Amino acid sequence: MPPDAARGDIVGADPVLASPFPLGEVAATALAACGRAAAELWALRTGEAQRVRVDVGAAAASLLSFAHQRLDGVTPRRLQEGNPLVDLYECRDGRWIHLHGSFPALAERTRAVLGAGDDIAALVKRWDAQALEDALAEASTCGAMVRTPEEWAAHPQHDAVQALGRIAVTKVADSEPEPVGDGMRPLGGVRVLDLTRVLAGPTCGRSLAAHGADVLLVNAPDLPNAGPFVLDTSHGKRSAFIDLDTPQGRGRLGELVAGCDVFTQGYRSDALERRGFGVEDVVAVRPGAVYVTVNCYGDDGPWRARPGWEQLAQAASGIAHVQGGPEGRPRLVPAAACDYTTGYLAAVGAMTALALRATDGGSYHVQASLCQTAQWILDEGPRCDPADATGVPDLDRWMVTSHTPEGELRHLGPIIEMSATPPRWDRPSPPLGADQPVWS
């Protein structure tokens, strides 16, 4: 089901956020598609229809949901706040680049490329933008030159992303049809392995959990993460540690794969394939599995193995150029628009694949990426005046309180309104590794 099929379920209009792009309407469209996909699964199981409704203002707020949470009354501090290695810089040739040396290994590699010194702006000024982007990629760290939309449209990676559309759902193997849901929730009884971190991928798992899925978040014990983002995207999940660099860890994950319905992973292309958990590996172990990949640049094209984040998708695609306006200095949109929206779209793809499995059988590969979403935003066009932005509405009706092991968390609840199966999270966000790596 294409996201535009849900437009009739949307109330309100942009601009909500100070951007020329209709970010709230894009997010609301993706969320409404998510609700419609869950409603379709419910109808397949029960024969009952229901209404879906999404408010544009609340959808816009959801693109900053980490900023709306309060842990014991305090806003959790984000990892990248004040980090000079996560910012836009002007290069020697007058072009701009966005660095993203957030986690320790990325920071170390970024500094190795830039050279010694604490003045990051001065170090970047020694480079032409394209040369620095290439050097960062060669060092397996993160950075993207700011392009115009026209430059992005001429890039080979754009062509690869364009071929995938907003979401790609592809049948990759045959299997027998399997019903979805338990008659109580649209995704009741559906088991989801969530091997993702930092926003887009975890948002997909959180979205599936809101409709009743049993979501097991899997991280490695030594893998760096961002606490506020974990809190924000782990509602409804359980969380376990598995070390895939050990035979025991790979064996344990293989056992979980055999019992799963959806396998979601958010690592760069080939990272899990090298450990035996690519698409073909998973569907061989579990016929009928839905394999979801979420990354920055997409699964195909010359950049398929590059690491990336929200800001880099905005920079590379031209969004940051347009947001900057006529003065020429690029700026990011005032939201994690690619991240959260990509998570919603990945959930739409997963539920669409489950519906296809229920009626036709088969295993499916769902592909979503930040750059696929960025292209959708660009296709919508800069049709809003940022000066007319209303700001997010009063969010009290969407706020909920969870009692987590870390304290009392006040946060946005599910934005989608459904008449028969209103989404909810039955578990508070757990600390990473709080649960055993077994199905409940």
Sequence and secondary structure as in RCSB ss.txt:
>XXXX:A:sequence
MPPDAARGDIVGADPVLASPFPLGEVAATALAACGRAAAELWALRTGEAQRVRVDVGAAAASLLSFAHQRLDGVT
PRRLQEGNPLVDLYECRDGRWIHLHGSFPALAERTRAVLGAGDDIAALVKRWDAQALEDALAEASTCGAMVRTPE
EWAAHPQHDAVQALGRIAVTKVADSEPEPVGDGMRPLGGVRVLDLTRVLAGPTCGRSLAAHGADVLLVNAPDLPN
AGPFVLDTSHGKRSAFIDLDTPQGRGRLGELVAGCDVFTQGYRSDALERRGFGVEDVVAVRPGAVYVTVNCYGDD
GPWRARPGWEQLAQAASGIAHVQGGPEGRPRLVPAAACDYTTGYLAAVGAMTALALRATDGGSYHVQASLCQTAQ
WILDEGPRCDPADATGVPDLDRWMVTSHTPEGELRHLGPIIEMSATPPRWDRPSPPLGADQPVWS
>XXXX:A:secstr
  GGGGGGGEE  S SSSSSS HHHHHHHHHHHHHHHHHHHHHHHH     EEEEHHHHHHHTTGGGG EETTB 
   TTTT TTEEEEE TTS EEEEE  SHHHHHHHHHHH S S HHHHHTTS HHHHHHHHHHTT  EEE   HH
HHHTSHHHHHHHHH S EEEEEE         SSSTTTT EEEEE  SSHHHHHHHHHHHTT EEEEEE TT   
 HHHHHHH TTEEEEE  TTSHHHHHHHHHHHHT SEEEE S TTTTGGGT SHHHHHHHSTT EEEEEESS SS
STTTT    HHHHHHHHTHHHHHH TT      SS HHHHHHHHHHHHHHHHHHHHHHHH  EEEEEEEHHHHHH
HHHHH S S GGG       GGGEEEEEETTEEEEEE    EESSS    SS    TT S SS  
